[in-house]
Amino acid sequence: MKVQDNEQGIDVQALEGIKVIDAATMVAGPLGASILGDFGADVVKVEPIGGDESRTFGPGRDGMSGVYSGVNRNKKAVAVDLRTAEGREVFHRLLAGADVLIENMLPAVRERFGLTAEELEARHPHLVALNVSGYGDQGPLAGRPAMDPVAQAITGFMAATGPRDGDAIKAGPPIADSSAGYLVAVAALVALFARQRSGAGQNGSVSLVGALFHLQAPWFGQYLFADYVQERPGNASNFYAPYNAYRTKDSGLVHVVAFNDRHFAKLVNATGQPELLEDPRFDTAAHRLANAAAIDAALAPWFAEHDRDEIVALLSSHDIICAPVLAYDEAVAHPQIRAMDLVVDVAHDELGPLRIPGIPIKLQDTPGSIRRPPTSVGEHSVEVLLDLGYSTEDVDRLTAASVVR
């Protein structure tokens, strides 16, 4: 939402006046552009005539997938055929008035369209131009296509995930894409701040591999600093016990963390098993970790005798770190998720009421807001082209020629 400045009586949005061209597809680039839009940037999404391919991924309705709606908000939408000379000229007119470009074209495509880093710098020296890729712009795999599971595989993330005695397994949600999206927003903000000092834009890149590698900084720190290779822990920990998800009477799961003596004492007293404090197998953190299986065996029957939500209420009343393992329908309805505005209701002119993910960053004076719902293909093409100085006749001609949609 916009915030009223009490002293000056003006609306405050941190990125108001910043213009962003989102020419990226899929998840990472569009998510980064949406984050900038959340805080007031004017974002124009430029799609191919057929639309961003992510519009077709998975379930959805009326030409919009849930994947697309989850990462494309606070944007105007323009559909332009960059394979045509006139389409590329429309694109360059957009860039001439923009501050940031976000795209994820492969090197050969950028070269074919005249959008290489060198060409962008020569024609639009003011522009912060960010390329999003799988492997970055250097090294033997630079320029190769990649997707989220490939990044999970090559960065060790997949090998570090899964049951302790099972095979490596990828994370469910597209964690490489999403983490790269946040780095896109960070990169744009850093480059814009640098431009305030130098007056010049710059080219940059964010990769799925780089983002996911960096997301594992604590575990890579263990390896690089102490030559420690993290064993796949499943729902447990290689450092603390008890630390696990326990099955409940109603077939639910509750994840519990008791990482020191004080928390362990709280847990065993809450579960009516104070005698465990006298067991020499559990008298220190090191002993508890060495006997984690025995701790789980001792605690599991108590959890199996009570329902999930009853357990969470009881343990929480004893200030024990715990949470129910929720499915998506339960997560979006949870009062904490709702209180943090992590699910937002918006209205779409064609699709009607929608629910989309909210804004996780909370700033006191310049909070973000969701002002535009996810867009239909080319929804704002006419408006944007008229703003660029095209006449109504020009727009009709470009539309008839399928240069724009």
Secondary structure, DSSP 8 states (H G I E B T S, - for coil): --EE-TTT--EE-TTTT-EEEEE--SSHHHHHHHHHHHTT-EEEEEE-TT--GGGGSSSEETTEEHHHHHH--SEEEEEB-TTSHHHHHHHHHHHHT-SEEEE---HHHHHHTT-SHHHHHHH-TT-EEEEEESS-SSSTTTT----HHHHHHHTSTTTTSS-TTS-----SS-HHHHHHHHHHHHHHHHHHHHHHHHS--EEEEEEHHHHHHHHTHHHHHHHHHH-------TTS-SS-SSEEEEE-TTS-EEEEE--SHHHHHHHHHHTT-GGGGG-GGGSSHHHHHHTHHHHHHHHHHHHHTS-HHHHHHHHHHTT-EEEE---HHHHHH-HHHHHTT-EEEEEETTTEEEEEE------SSS-----S----TTTTHHHHHHHTT--HHHHHHHHHTTSB-
